[in-house]
Amino acid sequence: GKSAAAAQVTATKMYADWAWHDAHMYDRSKLAPGNEIEGPAVVTEMGSTSVILPGHVHEIDDVGNILI
């Protein structure tokens, strides 16, 4: 499915576009192919952090890449 709710770790605040936004943090290892992540969001994994800006939607492909 498209929902990435199973990978959500916590709620957070994120500063983007000159304003603070409510956002979610996601554990990259729990994302599945076809999941969509709506920004603002932060995706964490060991050694890397990906930021999804407000108004953007990123999808996880069949091998786990975040398609921007």
Number of C-alpha atoms within 10 A of each C-alpha: 8 12 13 20 14 12 19 18 16 10 13 13 14 20 13 13 9 6 7 11 17 13 20 21 20 24 18 22 12 14 24 21 16 17 21 20 25 19 19 23 26 24 21 16 12 8 5 8 12 14 14 19 19 17 8 12 15 18 20 20 15 11 8 16 14 20 10 9
